[in-house]
Amino acid sequence: MELNAIGSCQSCPVLEPSSECASGEPRTPVPNRDALGLDPPSYFWGDRLTNVSRMDIGDHIGWIDAASIESMRVLGIRLSPDAWRALEVSAANALR
């Protein structure tokens, strides 16, 4: 599943170990980070996606669950309707 693919790059949310921005504003924690296989601590960097080289991530970046999708929506991460549906399908398939 790809959120946004552009040439040899893929756009994805950035995760950060710091709970605060440089301005002191709190970051949104990733819910259920253990279930997603993320190292502690894990926070969404912000509402923007970043481009990552496909060479750096291979064929798998991680897992997604419904709580993380909801956090991304609340945070205001902008994705196409198709990308949101793909995330929801991935989260549903992870429950099987």
PyMOL commands that set and color helices and strands:
alter all, ss='L'
color gray80, all
select helices_A, chain A and resi 54-57+66-75+81-94
alter helices_A, ss='H'
color red, helices_A
select strands_A, chain A and resi 4-6+9-16+28-29+43-53
alter strands_A, ss='S'
color yellow, strands_A
deselect
rebuild
show_as cartoon
